[in-house]
Structure formats: structure tokens, C-alpha cells
Amino acid sequence: MVLNLGQEPKNMMNVVILTHNYRVVGWVYVKKGARLTDAVCEARPFIAVAAAQVWERQSGIHLLQAGFINVSRDKIEVILPAEEVVCDSEEMGSLGTWLLEQRRKALEAQQEQDALDLDVPLAEDGHDGL
């Protein structure tokens, strides 16, 4: 039996956070059924980001990755679910370049997975022909 002592169930949401100087990608806790906006508005001065990766926003240089960081709520300019990020052009600067790279990696991973899902045609007798 698990006791939940006054804490509401939470879900993790993968997010992209932009501050003036940094791009942070990681996971934040959001109360079950709540919106990301609600989580930000209800947050204390810092928002906990798990499995965080941080880039310098202008140059795109990867600065660090950590299991956990705190991001100042007052310094956040943009926060959105990572799945909502759409980018079709490199004209968006380092963020656009990063997003295109992530999309390319996801496509390559999907292609590798598709290649592993081999459909071996069956011979007329029902055997795989091997």
C-alpha cells in the first residue's frame, strides 16, 4: 500500500524552456490533469527540471547536462511542451538548428527500427523459406 501524504499525483512533462541566455530541455512535474501553465503559475521561485540539458541560446553550444537543475521562474521567457515544438526552417537560429537535428535523429532512429522489423515473406507451404 502506498500512502500519499497530502501530495497530489504528478506527471512528468518533457519541456523546452528559453531564458534570455539559455535553452533548457528536460522534464518538469505537472499535477495530474493540470496544464503546464498552471504548474508554472503555481511554482515557487524555482522550477525543478529533471534530466536537464542546457545550451547557450545564441551560439547553440551545449553547456551541461544534469540529473536535476532549478530554473528561476522569473527568468523564463518561453516554456512549452517539447512535443509542441515545430520547426521547418534553420532561419530560427540555434533553436531551429537544434530542433532540426532532433527531428533528423528521431527520423534516423525510426528508420533503424523499421529496418529491424523484418517481414519475412512466407513460402506457399507456410514456411519462412529458411
N, C-alpha and C positions, 0 to 999 in steps of 0.2 A: 504494500500500500504506500502510495506517495502522498505526503502531506504538502499542501500548497498554503503556506502561512501568509495569507493576505496578498500574495502576488498574483497578478493576472497572467494567464498563459501568454507566451510571446512567440513570435515567429521571427526568423532571420530573413532579411531582405538584402539582396545584392544591390549596392548603390554606387553612383558616381557623384562625388562631391567636388565642387570647384570653389576654391577660395581665390583671393587676389593673386597669390603666388603659387598655389599648389593644386594638383588634381589628385584626389584620393579615391581609390576604388576598394571596396570591401563590403562587409556585412554589418548591418545595424539591426538592433532588436526593435520590433514593432509589435505592440499589443495585438493579440489575435483579433481580427476583424477591424482593426484601425487602419487609417491611411498613413502614409509616410508623413504627410503634412501635419497630422495630429501628433505623431511621435516627435517631430522637430519642435512644434509649438509647446509641447509639454515637457521637453527635455530640460535638464539642468543646464548650467553654463557650458558644459562639455558633452558631446555626443560620443559614446563609445563605438568604435569601429573595429571589428574583428577581421582577421586575415587581411590586413590593410596593406595596400601598395601605394606609394606616394611618388609622384613625378613633379618636377619643376614645370609649371604651367606653360611658360613661354618657350623654353628650349625643348621640352619633352624628355629631359634627362631623368632616368629612373633614379630616385634618391635612396629609397629604402623600402623594405617590406618587413612587417612585424605581425606577430600574432594578435596584437591589440594596440591601438592608439586612441587617444582622446582628441577630438577636433572641437575647437571653440565654436559654439553655436553662432556667436555674433560675427564670426569671420566668414561664415558660409555665404557665398553669393548664389550658388545653384546647387540643389540636391535633387536627384531623380533616380528612379529605379533603373538599374543598368539595362534591363530588358527593353526599356523605352527609348534608349538612345538609338537614333537613326542618323547615319551619315553616308552620303553618296559622293562626297567631294573632298579632296585634300585641301581645298581652299579654307577649311576651318582651322588651319594651323595645326599645332601639335596635337590637339584633341582629335581633330579629324584624322590625322595620320595614325594616331594610336587606335582609333575606332576601326579604321580600315584594316589595320594589322590584326586586330582581334577578329574581325569578320573573316579575313583570309585564313587565320589559324583555325577558326571554327569550321570553315569550309573544307580545309585540308583534313581535319580530324574526321569530319563526316564522310569524306571520300575514302579515307583509310578504313573506316568502319564498314562502309558499303562494300569495299573490296574484300573484307573478311567474311561478309555474309554471302558465301558462295552458294549459288543454286546449282547443284549438280543435276543435270538432266537424267531422268531415268530412262533406261533402255525399255524397249517394248515389253520385255518379260518382267518389268517391275524392279529390276536390279539397277544399281547405280553405274553399271558398266565397268567397275573396277575389278 
